[in-house]
Amino acid sequence: MHTAIEGAGLGLRRSFINDLANGLPEPVRFLEIAPENWLHLGGKYQRQLSALSEQHPFVCHGLSLSIGGPAPLDWSFLKRIKSFLEQHKVAIYSEHLSYCAGHGHLYDLMPIPFTEEAIHYVASRVRQVQDFLERPLVLENVSYYAAPGQQMPEIDFINAVLAESDCQLLLDVNNIFVNACNHGYDAAAFLRALPSQRIAYGHIAGHSQQQADVLIDTHGSDVIEPVWALQQLAYRLHGIYPTLLERDFNIPSLTVLIGEVSTIHRLQNAVAKEVA
C-alpha cells in the first residue's frame, strides 16, 4: 500500500486522465479523487484509475459521509468505501467537518453547530468510522456562511473534535481565508491555533468575491495572492506538509493547473530553505 504522500498534489479529473498515462508531470507527487465519483465506474475509466493507483500515491476525499449529520452512519456506503480504498491502495481518506444529509441528500456542506454537544456527537461518529476503516479519518475545516446555534469559536470546536476523536486534519487555507473575511476573524491567528501534529495534508483553491466582505468558496478560479501568502505562513508555522490544488469548476487546461501546482512546490522549497 502507498502509505505516504509528499510535496504537491493535484485533484484528478477524467477530462485529463489520458494525459497522465505516461506518468505524472512535474512537480505533481500525488493525486486525489472523490471516491463517490469512481465507485460505480467500470470499463475504461476503472482500468485507467487502477493503472494510475498502481504507480502513484493517491488520497481519497469524500463528499457524502455526512459525519455531523442527524441520520445514522451509512454502513453500506462505508463498506464500499473501505473496499475501494483497499483496491486502490489508498491510505488516506478525508472528509468534511460538516454534514450533507438528513432525511435526504442536501447537496451542500452544512455547518455543524459549534457546541459541546456537537463535539461529543461528531467525535463518537468519527471513532466508529475509524474503527471500521482501520485507518484515521482526516477531517477538513470547511467554509460556512452561517453559524446556527454557535456557542464557541470555530477554532475551539475544530480543535476539540480533533482531540476527542483522535483524528487528523485536512488543512484548507482558502477556507480559513474565506471564513476570516465572512465572519470577521484573523486568519493568521486561526492558523496558529491549529495543532501541527494532526495535519495529514492540505488543500488550496480559488474562491469568488460576491461583495467586499462576502467570499464564496467555489474551487472555480485561480488562487489569489493573499491565499498563497497564507499557505506560505502555514508552512512556516506547521512545517511543510503535502498540499493539493483543488479545482472543481471552470477547469482550465492541465498546463494551467500544473502552473498552480508549481507554485505550491515553490513555496514548499522556499520555506524549506528558510529553515535549513
C-alpha positions as CSV (number, residue, x, y, z in Angstrom):
1,M,0.0,0.0,0.0
2,H,1.1,3.5,-0.7
3,T,1.5,4.8,2.9
4,A,3.0,8.2,2.4
5,I,2.4,11.3,0.3
6,E,4.7,14.3,0.0
7,G,5.1,17.5,-1.9
8,A,2.5,19.0,-4.2
9,G,-0.7,17.2,-5.5
10,L,-3.5,17.6,-7.9
11,G,-7.1,16.6,-8.0
12,L,-7.6,14.0,-10.7
13,R,-10.3,14.8,-13.3
14,R,-11.5,12.4,-16.0
15,S,-11.0,15.1,-18.6
16,F,-7.3,14.8,-18.3
17,I,-6.8,11.2,-17.2
18,N,-5.4,10.3,-20.6
19,D,-2.7,12.8,-20.2
20,L,-1.3,11.1,-17.1
21,A,-1.0,7.6,-18.7
22,N,2.8,8.0,-19.1
23,G,3.5,9.5,-15.7
24,L,2.7,12.5,-13.5
25,P,4.0,15.8,-14.8
26,E,6.5,17.7,-12.6
27,P,6.0,18.7,-9.8
28,V,2.9,16.6,-9.1
29,R,3.7,13.9,-6.5
30,F,0.3,12.6,-5.6
31,L,-3.3,12.6,-6.8
32,E,-6.7,13.0,-5.1
33,I,-10.1,11.7,-6.1
34,A,-13.6,11.8,-4.7
35,P,-14.4,8.1,-4.3
36,E,-18.1,8.7,-5.0
37,N,-17.2,9.8,-8.5
38,W,-15.5,6.5,-9.2
39,L,-17.1,3.8,-7.1
40,H,-19.6,2.8,-9.8
41,L,-17.5,3.2,-12.9
42,G,-16.3,0.2,-14.8
43,G,-14.6,-0.3,-18.2
44,K,-12.0,2.1,-19.5
45,Y,-12.1,4.6,-16.6
46,Q,-11.8,1.9,-14.0
47,R,-8.8,0.4,-15.9
48,Q,-7.2,3.8,-16.2
49,L,-7.7,4.5,-12.5
50,S,-6.3,1.2,-11.5
51,A,-3.2,1.7,-13.6
52,L,-2.6,5.1,-12.0
53,S,-3.1,3.9,-8.5
54,E,-0.7,1.1,-9.0
55,Q,2.0,3.6,-9.9
56,H,1.3,6.7,-7.9
57,P,0.2,7.7,-4.4
58,F,-3.5,8.6,-4.1
59,V,-5.6,10.2,-1.4
60,C,-9.4,9.9,-1.3
61,H,-11.5,13.0,-0.4
62,G,-15.1,12.0,0.3
63,L,-18.3,14.0,-0.4
64,S,-21.2,12.2,1.3
65,L,-20.2,10.7,4.6
66,S,-22.1,13.5,6.5
67,I,-20.1,13.0,9.7
68,G,-22.0,15.6,11.6
69,G,-25.5,14.7,10.2
70,P,-28.5,13.6,12.2
71,A,-29.0,10.4,10.2
72,P,-27.3,7.2,11.2
73,L,-24.0,6.4,9.6
74,D,-24.4,4.6,6.3
75,W,-22.6,1.4,6.9
76,S,-23.3,0.0,3.4
77,F,-21.7,3.1,1.9
78,L,-18.7,2.7,4.3
79,K,-18.2,-0.9,3.2
80,R,-17.9,0.2,-0.4
81,I,-15.5,3.0,0.6
82,K,-13.3,0.5,2.5
83,S,-13.2,-1.9,-0.4
84,F,-12.3,1.0,-2.8
85,L,-9.5,2.2,-0.5
86,E,-8.1,-1.3,-0.3
87,Q,-8.5,-2.0,-4.0
88,H,-6.5,1.2,-4.9
89,K,-4.0,1.0,-2.0
90,V,-5.1,4.4,-0.6
91,A,-4.0,5.0,3.0
92,I,-5.7,8.5,3.5
93,Y,-9.4,9.0,3.5
94,S,-10.5,12.6,4.2
95,E,-14.0,14.1,4.6
96,H,-15.5,17.4,5.6
97,L,-16.2,18.5,9.2
98,S,-19.8,19.2,8.2
99,Y,-22.9,17.4,7.2
100,C,-24.7,17.0,3.9
101,A,-27.7,14.7,4.6
102,G,-30.7,14.4,6.9
103,H,-33.7,12.7,5.6
104,G,-32.2,13.1,2.2
105,H,-29.1,14.5,0.5
106,L,-28.8,18.2,0.8
107,Y,-26.1,18.6,-2.0
108,D,-24.2,21.1,0.0
109,L,-21.9,21.2,3.1
110,M,-23.9,22.4,6.0
111,P,-22.2,23.8,9.2
112,I,-22.3,21.8,12.3
113,P,-23.4,23.9,15.4
114,F,-20.3,24.9,17.4
115,T,-21.5,23.4,20.7
116,E,-20.2,20.9,23.3
117,E,-23.0,18.5,22.4
118,A,-22.0,18.5,18.8
119,I,-18.3,17.9,19.7
120,H,-19.2,14.7,21.5
121,Y,-21.7,13.6,18.9
122,V,-19.2,14.1,16.0
123,A,-16.3,12.6,17.8
124,S,-18.3,9.4,18.6
125,R,-19.1,9.0,14.9
126,V,-15.6,9.7,13.8
127,R,-14.3,7.0,16.2
128,Q,-16.8,4.5,14.8
129,V,-15.7,5.3,11.2
130,Q,-12.0,5.0,12.1
131,D,-12.5,1.6,13.8
132,F,-14.4,0.3,10.8
133,L,-12.0,1.6,8.2
134,E,-8.9,0.7,10.2
135,R,-7.3,4.0,9.5
136,P,-7.5,7.5,10.7
137,L,-10.3,9.7,9.4
138,V,-8.9,13.1,8.1
139,L,-11.4,16.0,8.5
140,E,-11.3,19.2,6.6
141,N,-12.0,22.6,8.1
142,V,-14.8,23.9,5.9
143,S,-16.2,27.2,4.7
144,Y,-19.5,28.2,6.1
145,Y,-21.9,31.2,5.7
146,A,-23.9,31.0,8.8
147,A,-23.3,29.6,12.3
148,P,-26.6,28.4,13.7
149,G,-26.6,27.6,17.5
150,Q,-23.0,28.7,17.9
151,Q,-21.7,28.5,21.5
152,M,-18.0,28.7,20.9
153,P,-15.4,29.9,18.4
154,E,-14.9,27.8,15.3
155,I,-11.3,27.2,16.2
156,D,-12.2,25.8,19.6
157,F,-14.8,23.5,18.0
158,I,-12.3,22.1,15.4
159,N,-9.6,21.5,18.0
160,A,-12.0,19.8,20.4
161,V,-13.3,17.4,17.7
162,L,-9.7,16.5,16.6
163,A,-8.6,15.9,20.2
164,E,-11.7,13.9,21.4
165,S,-11.9,11.7,18.2
166,D,-8.1,11.4,17.8
167,C,-8.5,12.0,14.1
168,Q,-6.4,14.0,11.7
169,L,-6.8,17.4,9.9
170,L,-7.0,18.3,6.2
171,L,-5.9,21.9,6.4
172,D,-7.6,24.1,3.8
173,V,-6.1,27.6,3.9
174,N,-8.6,29.0,1.4
175,N,-11.4,28.0,3.7
176,I,-9.7,29.9,6.5
177,F,-9.3,32.9,4.3
178,V,-12.9,32.8,3.2
179,N,-14.3,32.4,6.7
180,A,-12.0,35.1,8.1
181,C,-13.4,37.6,5.7
182,N,-17.1,36.5,6.1
183,H,-17.0,36.2,9.9
184,G,-14.5,38.8,10.8
185,Y,-11.7,36.9,12.4
186,D,-7.9,36.9,12.0
187,A,-6.8,34.2,9.5
188,A,-3.2,34.1,10.8
189,A,-4.3,33.8,14.4
190,F,-6.7,31.0,13.5
191,L,-3.9,29.2,11.6
192,R,-1.5,29.5,14.5
193,A,-4.0,27.9,16.9
194,L,-4.3,24.6,14.9
195,P,-2.4,21.5,16.0
196,S,0.6,20.9,13.8
197,Q,0.9,17.2,14.7
198,R,-2.6,16.4,13.4
199,I,-2.2,17.8,9.9
200,A,-2.2,15.0,7.3
201,Y,-2.2,17.1,4.2
202,G,-3.6,20.4,2.9
203,H,-5.8,21.9,0.2
204,I,-5.6,25.2,-1.6
205,A,-8.2,26.6,-4.0
206,G,-9.8,29.7,-5.5
207,H,-12.9,31.5,-4.5
208,S,-15.2,34.2,-5.8
209,Q,-15.9,37.6,-4.3
210,Q,-19.6,38.5,-4.1
211,Q,-19.2,41.7,-2.1
212,A,-16.4,43.5,-0.3
213,D,-16.9,41.3,2.8
214,V,-18.6,38.2,1.2
215,L,-16.5,35.5,-0.3
216,I,-17.8,32.2,-1.7
217,D,-15.6,29.1,-1.8
218,T,-16.1,27.9,-5.3
219,H,-13.0,26.0,-6.3
220,G,-13.6,27.6,-9.7
221,S,-10.9,30.2,-10.1
222,D,-7.2,30.8,-9.7
223,V,-5.8,31.0,-6.2
224,I,-5.2,34.7,-5.3
225,E,-2.0,36.1,-3.8
226,P,-3.3,36.6,-0.2
227,V,-4.2,32.9,-0.1
228,W,-0.8,31.9,-1.4
229,A,0.7,34.1,1.4
230,L,-1.5,32.3,3.9
231,Q,-0.3,29.0,2.6
232,Q,3.4,30.0,3.0
233,L,2.6,31.1,6.6
234,A,1.1,27.7,7.2
235,Y,4.3,26.0,6.2
236,R,6.3,28.3,8.5
237,L,4.0,27.6,11.4
238,H,3.3,23.9,10.9
239,G,6.1,22.5,8.7
240,I,6.0,21.6,5.1
241,Y,3.0,19.2,4.7
242,P,1.7,17.7,1.5
243,T,-0.6,20.2,-0.3
244,L,-3.1,19.6,-3.1
245,L,-4.6,22.1,-5.6
246,E,-8.4,21.8,-5.8
247,R,-10.2,22.9,-9.0
248,D,-13.8,21.6,-9.4
249,F,-15.4,24.1,-11.8
250,N,-14.2,26.2,-14.8
251,I,-11.4,23.7,-15.1
252,P,-8.6,25.0,-17.3
253,S,-6.0,23.0,-19.3
254,L,-3.7,20.6,-17.5
255,T,-0.9,23.0,-18.3
256,V,-2.5,25.8,-16.4
257,L,-3.3,23.6,-13.4
258,I,0.3,22.4,-13.3
259,G,1.4,26.1,-13.1
260,E,-0.5,26.4,-9.8
261,V,0.8,23.1,-8.5
262,S,4.3,24.5,-9.3
263,T,3.5,27.5,-7.1
264,I,2.8,25.1,-4.2
265,H,6.1,23.4,-4.9
266,R,8.0,26.7,-5.0
267,L,6.5,27.8,-1.6
268,Q,7.4,24.5,-0.1
269,N,11.0,24.8,-1.3
270,A,11.3,28.5,-0.2
271,V,10.2,27.7,3.3
272,A,12.5,24.6,3.4
273,K,15.4,26.9,2.6
274,E,14.4,29.4,5.3
275,V,14.6,26.7,8.0
276,A,17.6,24.8,6.7
